[in-house]
Amino acid sequence: MYNMDKEKLNNLPKQPGCYLMKNKEGEIIYVGKAKNLFNR
């Protein structure tokens, strides 16, 4: 479903932060925030 680099995912901080989801054209389709980015 999603094309994500597993090495990058494993290195995400276990801290609060914001994240973006983009479509195939690179347009931002979602902005989120999390208390723990690693778990998100």
PDB file of N, H, CA, C and O in Angstrom:
ATOM      1  N   MET A   1       0.820  -1.186   0.000  1.00  0.00           N
ATOM      2  CA  MET A   1       0.000   0.000   0.000  1.00  0.00           C
ATOM      3  C   MET A   1       0.868   1.255   0.000  1.00  0.00           C
ATOM      4  O   MET A   1       0.682   2.138  -0.838  1.00  0.00           O
ATOM      5  N   TYR A   2       1.826   1.341   0.946  1.00  0.00           N
ATOM      6  H   TYR A   2       1.977   0.624   1.626  1.00  0.00           H
ATOM      7  CA  TYR A   2       2.717   2.491   1.026  1.00  0.00           C
ATOM      8  C   TYR A   2       4.142   2.045   0.732  1.00  0.00           C
ATOM      9  O   TYR A   2       4.541   0.933   1.079  1.00  0.00           O
ATOM     10  N   ASN A   3       4.899   2.918   0.094  1.00  0.00           N
ATOM     11  H   ASN A   3       4.575   3.821  -0.187  1.00  0.00           H
ATOM     12  CA  ASN A   3       6.294   2.631  -0.217  1.00  0.00           C
ATOM     13  C   ASN A   3       7.162   3.392   0.780  1.00  0.00           C
ATOM     14  O   ASN A   3       7.451   4.572   0.581  1.00  0.00           O
ATOM     15  N   MET A   4       7.577   2.718   1.854  1.00  0.00           N
ATOM     16  H   MET A   4       7.342   1.759   2.016  1.00  0.00           H
ATOM     17  CA  MET A   4       8.366   3.367   2.899  1.00  0.00           C
ATOM     18  C   MET A   4       9.669   2.613   3.121  1.00  0.00           C
ATOM     19  O   MET A   4       9.705   1.384   3.050  1.00  0.00           O
ATOM     20  N   ASP A   5      10.722   3.345   3.385  1.00  0.00           N
ATOM     21  H   ASP A   5      10.692   4.342   3.442  1.00  0.00           H
ATOM     22  CA  ASP A   5      12.038   2.787   3.660  1.00  0.00           C
ATOM     23  C   ASP A   5      12.053   2.255   5.095  1.00  0.00           C
ATOM     24  O   ASP A   5      11.937   3.033   6.041  1.00  0.00           O
ATOM     25  N   LYS A   6      12.194   0.936   5.265  1.00  0.00           N
ATOM     26  H   LYS A   6      12.288   0.304   4.496  1.00  0.00           H
ATOM     27  CA  LYS A   6      12.137   0.326   6.599  1.00  0.00           C
ATOM     28  C   LYS A   6      13.256   0.813   7.510  1.00  0.00           C
ATOM     29  O   LYS A   6      13.058   0.934   8.719  1.00  0.00           O
ATOM     30  N   GLU A   7      14.432   1.096   6.946  1.00  0.00           N
ATOM     31  H   GLU A   7      14.593   0.999   5.964  1.00  0.00           H
ATOM     32  CA  GLU A   7      15.540   1.597   7.763  1.00  0.00           C
ATOM     33  C   GLU A   7      15.197   2.974   8.335  1.00  0.00           C
ATOM     34  O   GLU A   7      15.465   3.245   9.506  1.00  0.00           O
ATOM     35  N   LYS A   8      14.609   3.836   7.518  1.00  0.00           N
ATOM     36  H   LYS A   8      14.391   3.616   6.567  1.00  0.00           H
ATOM     37  CA  LYS A   8      14.200   5.165   7.998  1.00  0.00           C
ATOM     38  C   LYS A   8      13.117   5.038   9.063  1.00  0.00           C
ATOM     39  O   LYS A   8      13.132   5.762  10.058  1.00  0.00           O
ATOM     40  N   LEU A   9      12.175   4.117   8.855  1.00  0.00           N
ATOM     41  H   LEU A   9      12.162   3.529   8.046  1.00  0.00           H
ATOM     42  CA  LEU A   9      11.101   3.929   9.834  1.00  0.00           C
ATOM     43  C   LEU A   9      11.661   3.484  11.182  1.00  0.00           C
ATOM     44  O   LEU A   9      11.192   3.937  12.226  1.00  0.00           O
ATOM     45  N   ASN A  10      12.653   2.609  11.169  1.00  0.00           N
ATOM     46  H   ASN A  10      13.035   2.241  10.321  1.00  0.00           H
ATOM     47  CA  ASN A  10      13.245   2.117  12.414  1.00  0.00           C
ATOM     48  C   ASN A  10      14.046   3.184  13.145  1.00  0.00           C
ATOM     49  O   ASN A  10      14.321   3.042  14.336  1.00  0.00           O
ATOM     50  N   ASN A  11      14.428   4.257  12.443  1.00  0.00           N
ATOM     51  H   ASN A  11      14.205   4.372  11.475  1.00  0.00           H
ATOM     52  CA  ASN A  11      15.213   5.324  13.055  1.00  0.00           C
ATOM     53  C   ASN A  11      14.378   6.528  13.474  1.00  0.00           C
ATOM     54  O   ASN A  11      14.932   7.550  13.878  1.00  0.00           O
ATOM     55  N   LEU A  12      13.062   6.423  13.387  1.00  0.00           N
ATOM     56  H   LEU A  12      12.612   5.592  13.059  1.00  0.00           H
ATOM     57  CA  LEU A  12      12.218   7.537  13.815  1.00  0.00           C
ATOM     58  C   LEU A  12      12.371   7.754  15.316  1.00  0.00           C
ATOM     59  O   LEU A  12      12.520   6.794  16.072  1.00  0.00           O
ATOM     60  N   PRO A  13      12.335   9.011  15.749  1.00  0.00           N
ATOM     61  CA  PRO A  13      12.474   9.290  17.181  1.00  0.00           C
ATOM     62  C   PRO A  13      11.238   8.854  17.960  1.00  0.00           C
ATOM     63  O   PRO A  13      10.129   8.833  17.425  1.00  0.00           O
ATOM     64  N   LYS A  14      11.436   8.512  19.205  1.00  0.00           N
ATOM     65  H   LYS A  14      12.336   8.528  19.640  1.00  0.00           H
ATOM     66  CA  LYS A  14      10.324   8.142  20.088  1.00  0.00           C
ATOM     67  C   LYS A  14       9.911   9.373  20.884  1.00  0.00           C
ATOM     68  O   LYS A  14       9.772   9.334  22.106  1.00  0.00           O
ATOM     69  N   GLN A  15       9.721  10.461  20.153  1.00  0.00           N
ATOM     70  H   GLN A  15       9.834  10.493  19.160  1.00  0.00           H
ATOM     71  CA  GLN A  15       9.385  11.755  20.733  1.00  0.00           C
ATOM     72  C   GLN A  15       8.211  12.349  19.970  1.00  0.00           C
ATOM     73  O   GLN A  15       7.861  11.861  18.895  1.00  0.00           O
ATOM     74  N   PRO A  16       7.595  13.403  20.515  1.00  0.00           N
ATOM     75  CA  PRO A  16       6.498  14.066  19.813  1.00  0.00           C
ATOM     76  C   PRO A  16       6.980  14.729  18.530  1.00  0.00           C
ATOM     77  O   PRO A  16       8.148  15.098  18.403  1.00  0.00           O
ATOM     78  N   GLY A  17       6.064  14.871  17.588  1.00  0.00           N
ATOM     79  H   GLY A  17       5.116  14.571  17.691  1.00  0.00           H
ATOM     80  CA  GLY A  17       6.408  15.557  16.351  1.00  0.00           C
ATOM     81  C   GLY A  17       5.246  15.599  15.381  1.00  0.00           C
ATOM     82  O   GLY A  17       4.174  15.057  15.652  1.00  0.00           O
ATOM     83  N   CYS A  18       5.465  16.241  14.256  1.00  0.00           N
ATOM     84  H   CYS A  18       6.336  16.682  14.036  1.00  0.00           H
ATOM     85  CA  CYS A  18       4.478  16.355  13.182  1.00  0.00           C
ATOM     86  C   CYS A  18       4.945  15.527  11.993  1.00  0.00           C
ATOM     87  O   CYS A  18       6.140  15.287  11.819  1.00  0.00           O
ATOM     88  N   TYR A  19       3.995  15.096  11.185  1.00  0.00           N
ATOM     89  H   TYR A  19       3.024  15.291  11.327  1.00  0.00           H
ATOM     90  CA  TYR A  19       4.331  14.328   9.993  1.00  0.00           C
ATOM     91  C   TYR A  19       3.385  14.696   8.860  1.00  0.00           C
ATOM     92  O   TYR A  19       2.282  15.192   9.092  1.00  0.00           O
ATOM     93  N   LEU A  20       3.828  14.448   7.633  1.00  0.00           N
ATOM     94  H   LEU A  20       4.724  14.045   7.445  1.00  0.00           H
ATOM     95  CA  LEU A  20       3.045  14.741   6.435  1.00  0.00           C
ATOM     96  C   LEU A  20       2.827  13.462   5.653  1.00  0.00           C
ATOM     97  O   LEU A  20       3.692  12.587   5.626  1.00  0.00           O
ATOM     98  N   MET A  21       1.678  13.353   5.020  1.00  0.00           N
ATOM     99  H   MET A  21       0.975  14.064   5.041  1.00  0.00           H
ATOM    100  CA  MET A  21       1.432  12.276   4.060  1.00  0.00           C
ATOM    101  C   MET A  21       1.229  12.946   2.712  1.00  0.00           C
ATOM    102  O   MET A  21       0.495  13.927   2.600  1.00  0.00           O
ATOM    103  N   LYS A  22       1.887  12.408   1.684  1.00  0.00           N
ATOM    104  H   LYS A  22       2.484  11.611   1.774  1.00  0.00           H
ATOM    105  CA  LYS A  22       1.811  12.984   0.346  1.00  0.00           C
ATOM    106  C   LYS A  22       1.267  11.957  -0.638  1.00  0.00           C
ATOM    107  O   LYS A  22       1.435  10.752  -0.451  1.00  0.00           O
ATOM    108  N   ASN A  23       0.613  12.447  -1.689  1.00  0.00           N
ATOM    109  H   ASN A  23       0.476  13.426  -1.841  1.00  0.00           H
ATOM    110  CA  ASN A  23       0.141  11.549  -2.736  1.00  0.00           C
ATOM    111  C   ASN A  23       1.260  11.315  -3.752  1.00  0.00           C
ATOM    112  O   ASN A  23       2.374  11.809  -3.574  1.00  0.00           O
ATOM    113  N   LYS A  24       0.971  10.578  -4.796  1.00  0.00           N
ATOM    114  H   LYS A  24       0.066  10.177  -4.941  1.00  0.00           H
ATOM    115  CA  LYS A  24       1.996  10.242  -5.795  1.00  0.00           C
ATOM    116  C   LYS A  24       2.578  11.468  -6.480  1.00  0.00           C
ATOM    117  O   LYS A  24       3.720  11.445  -6.939  1.00  0.00           O
ATOM    118  N   GLU A  25       1.793  12.539  -6.550  1.00  0.00           N
ATOM    119  H   GLU A  25       0.866  12.558  -6.177  1.00  0.00           H
ATOM    120  CA  GLU A  25       2.259  13.776  -7.187  1.00  0.00           C
ATOM    121  C   GLU A  25       3.088  14.635  -6.241  1.00  0.00           C
ATOM    122  O   GLU A  25       3.609  15.675  -6.643  1.00  0.00           O
ATOM    123  N   GLY A  26       3.212  14.211  -4.992  1.00  0.00           N
ATOM    124  H   GLY A  26       2.789  13.366  -4.665  1.00  0.00           H
ATOM    125  CA  GLY A  26       3.991  14.958  -4.013  1.00  0.00           C
ATOM    126  C   GLY A  26       3.201  16.028  -3.285  1.00  0.00           C
ATOM    127  O   GLY A  26       3.768  16.808  -2.520  1.00  0.00           O
ATOM    128  N   GLU A  27       1.893  16.070  -3.516  1.00  0.00           N
ATOM    129  H   GLU A  27       1.432  15.436  -4.137  1.00  0.00           H
ATOM    130  CA  GLU A  27       1.044  17.047  -2.842  1.00  0.00           C
ATOM    131  C   GLU A  27       0.719  16.556  -1.435  1.00  0.00           C
ATOM    132  O   GLU A  27       0.437  15.375  -1.234  1.00  0.00           O
ATOM    133  N   ILE A  28       0.758  17.457  -0.473  1.00  0.00           N
ATOM    134  H   ILE A  28       0.986  18.417  -0.636  1.00  0.00           H
ATOM    135  CA  ILE A  28       0.442  17.100   0.908  1.00  0.00           C
ATOM    136  C   ILE A  28      -1.058  16.854   1.015  1.00  0.00           C
ATOM    137  O   ILE A  28      -1.865  17.718   0.673  1.00  0.00           O
ATOM    138  N   ILE A  29      -1.422  15.663   1.493  1.00  0.00           N
ATOM    139  H   ILE A  29      -0.766  14.961   1.771  1.00  0.00           H
ATOM    140  CA  ILE A  29      -2.835  15.325   1.632  1.00  0.00           C
ATOM    141  C   ILE A  29      -3.254  15.173   3.093  1.00  0.00           C
ATOM    142  O   ILE A  29      -4.445  15.099   3.395  1.00  0.00           O
ATOM    143  N   TYR A  30      -2.272  15.126   4.005  1.00  0.00           N
ATOM    144  H   TYR A  30      -1.304  15.186   3.760  1.00  0.00           H
ATOM    145  CA  TYR A  30      -2.596  14.986   5.424  1.00  0.00           C
ATOM    146  C   TYR A  30      -1.439  15.502   6.259  1.00  0.00           C
ATOM    147  O   TYR A  30      -0.274  15.240   5.957  1.00  0.00           O
ATOM    148  N   VAL A  31      -1.768  16.237   7.313  1.00  0.00           N
ATOM    149  H   VAL A  31      -2.714  16.450   7.558  1.00  0.00           H
ATOM    150  CA  VAL A  31      -0.777  16.687   8.290  1.00  0.00           C
ATOM    151  C   VAL A  31      -1.233  16.154   9.631  1.00  0.00           C
ATOM    152  O   VAL A  31      -2.381  16.354  10.026  1.00  0.00           O
ATOM    153  N   GLY A  32      -0.340  15.477  10.332  1.00  0.00           N
ATOM    154  H   GLY A  32       0.593  15.314  10.011  1.00  0.00           H
ATOM    155  CA  GLY A  32      -0.693  14.904  11.622  1.00  0.00           C
ATOM    156  C   GLY A  32       0.344  15.226  12.671  1.00  0.00           C
ATOM    157  O   GLY A  32       1.435  15.715  12.375  1.00  0.00           O
ATOM    158  N   LYS A  33      -0.023  14.941  13.899  1.00  0.00           N
ATOM    159  H   LYS A  33      -0.909  14.544  14.139  1.00  0.00           H
ATOM    160  CA  LYS A  33       0.931  15.080  14.994  1.00  0.00           C
ATOM    161  C   LYS A  33       0.791  13.858  15.884  1.00  0.00           C
ATOM    162  O   LYS A  33      -0.268  13.236  15.956  1.00  0.00           O
ATOM    163  N   ALA A  34       1.881  13.530  16.559  1.00  0.00           N
ATOM    164  H   ALA A  34       2.742  14.036  16.501  1.00  0.00           H
ATOM    165  CA  ALA A  34       1.898  12.332  17.383  1.00  0.00           C
ATOM    166  C   ALA A  34       2.705  12.585  18.646  1.00  0.00           C
ATOM    167  O   ALA A  34       3.667  13.352  18.642  1.00  0.00           O
ATOM    168  N   LYS A  35       2.304  11.936  19.715  1.00  0.00           N
ATOM    169  H   LYS A  35       1.522  11.313  19.719  1.00  0.00           H
ATOM    170  CA  LYS A  35       3.072  12.008  20.960  1.00  0.00           C
ATOM    171  C   LYS A  35       4.350  11.190  20.844  1.00  0.00           C
ATOM    172  O   LYS A  35       5.340  11.474  21.517  1.00  0.00           O
ATOM    173  N   ASN A  36       4.323  10.172  19.986  1.00  0.00           N
ATOM    174  H   ASN A  36       3.519   9.942  19.439  1.00  0.00           H
ATOM    175  CA  ASN A  36       5.477   9.301  19.763  1.00  0.00           C
ATOM    176  C   ASN A  36       5.513   8.966  18.269  1.00  0.00           C
ATOM    177  O   ASN A  36       4.723   8.144  17.804  1.00  0.00           O
ATOM    178  N   LEU A  37       6.414   9.588  17.520  1.00  0.00           N
ATOM    179  H   LEU A  37       7.056  10.255  17.898  1.00  0.00           H
ATOM    180  CA  LEU A  37       6.472   9.377  16.071  1.00  0.00           C
ATOM    181  C   LEU A  37       6.776   7.929  15.703  1.00  0.00           C
ATOM    182  O   LEU A  37       6.269   7.430  14.698  1.00  0.00           O
ATOM    183  N   PHE A  38       7.586   7.257  16.492  1.00  0.00           N
ATOM    184  H   PHE A  38       7.998   7.662  17.308  1.00  0.00           H
ATOM    185  CA  PHE A  38       7.946   5.867  16.201  1.00  0.00           C
ATOM    186  C   PHE A  38       6.704   4.971  16.186  1.00  0.00           C
ATOM    187  O   PHE A  38       6.577   4.102  15.323  1.00  0.00           O
ATOM    188  N   ASN A  39       5.799   5.178  17.128  1.00  0.00           N
ATOM    189  H   ASN A  39       5.903   5.884  17.829  1.00  0.00           H
ATOM    190  CA  ASN A  39       4.584   4.365  17.212  1.00  0.00           C
ATOM    191  C   ASN A  39       3.554   4.734  16.159  1.00  0.00           C
ATOM    192  O   ASN A  39       2.694   3.917  15.830  1.00  0.00           O
ATOM    193  N   ARG A  40       3.619   5.922  15.633  1.00  0.00           N
ATOM    194  H   ARG A  40       4.318   6.586  15.900  1.00  0.00           H
ATOM    195  CA  ARG A  40       2.636   6.385  14.654  1.00  0.00           C
ATOM    196  C   ARG A  40       2.892   5.685  13.334  1.00  0.00           C
ATOM    197  O   ARG A  40       2.178   5.924  12.360  1.00  0.00           O
TER     198      ARG A  40
END
